[in-house]
């Protein structure tokens, strides 16, 4: 399951590369990155979607809670925090058209042949 990290980053040369390098070196796989330059041109608001790819032990993924503190150690990072998990939409009842929904029974053949003329 992926997690989202929101980072405010100074607009300095190589700042974004250093941020992404820090995340990758710490054992997290980057899935998506979005960066928006602020109106004054001094900072970026960066959204990074990631998931752990190096398990600490079999069946135990690397904790995501430590990543904001690791990112805040970078000189160009103003703030870093994990985004709140999005609420999942409620499940739809069966018969919603999914491939796993039960199908109505097929019509039985009558034996009559119809010819188009």
N, C-alpha and C positions, 0 to 999 in steps of 0.2 A: 504494500500500500504506500502511495506517495505522500509526501509532506511538503508544505509550502513554507519557504523562508522569505520574509520581507526585510530588505536591507536598504538603508539610506547610506549613500556612498558619495564621497567628494569626487568632483569631476576633475581628477588628476590623471596624468598619463600612466597607463597600465593598471589603473585601480581595478577595473572590471576583471582583467585577466588574473590579477592577484587573488581576488575574491573567489573566482571560479576554480583556480588552482588549489586554494586552501580547502575548498569543499571536496574536490576530487581526491586530493592526497590523503584526506582523513577517512576515506572509504565510503564515500557517498556517490551514487550515480546520478548525474544531472540529467533530468528528463526534459526540462523546459526552462527558458530564461526570457524574461521581459524586462527591459530597462527603459525608463522615461526620464528625460532631462527636465529638471525643474524650470520654471519660467525665468528665473534669474540666471540660469546656466551654471550654477555653482555645485549642484548635487544631482545624482541619479537616484530615482526610486526603482529598486531592482526587486523583481519577484523571481525566485528560483524554486522550481518544483524538483524534488529529489527523492531518492530512496536509498537505504543502505545496500551495498553490494558485497561487502566483506563481513561475514558473520564473525562475532567475537568467539562464539562457541557453537557447536552443532545445534541448530534449531533456535539460536538466540541471536537476533539481529543487533547491529550496532545501535546504541541509543541515539535518537535524534535530538534529545533535549540538550545535549552538550554542544551542538553545532553553533547556536547563536553566540555563545561565549567565545568559541574558537574564532569566529569571524570578527568579533569586536576587538580582538587583539591586533588586527590589521590597522595600520596608521590611517588609512583612508576611510575606514568605516565609522560613520556617525552613530548609527543604531542598527541593531539586528534582533529580530524576534520571529518566532514561529507563528504562522497564521492559525487562527482557530479552525478546527476541522469543519468542513461544510456539512450541514445537515443532509442526510440522505432522504430522497423523496420516498413517500410510502409505497410499498409494493402494490402492484395492480392485481386485482383478482384474476383467477384463471380464466382463460378464454379471451385474452386480450390480443390475440393475433400472433402471439409469439410461436416459434416453431415447436415449442414444447406444450402448447395448449392442446387440449383434446379436440379432435376433428369430429364434425357430424358424420354419421354413417352415410356411405355412398348410396345412391339410388340403385334399386335392383333393376336389371335389364328386363324389358317386357317381351322381347322377341320380335317386336315390330320394327321393320326397317323403314326409315323415311328417306326419300330421295328429294334432293333439291332440284327444281326444274327451272 
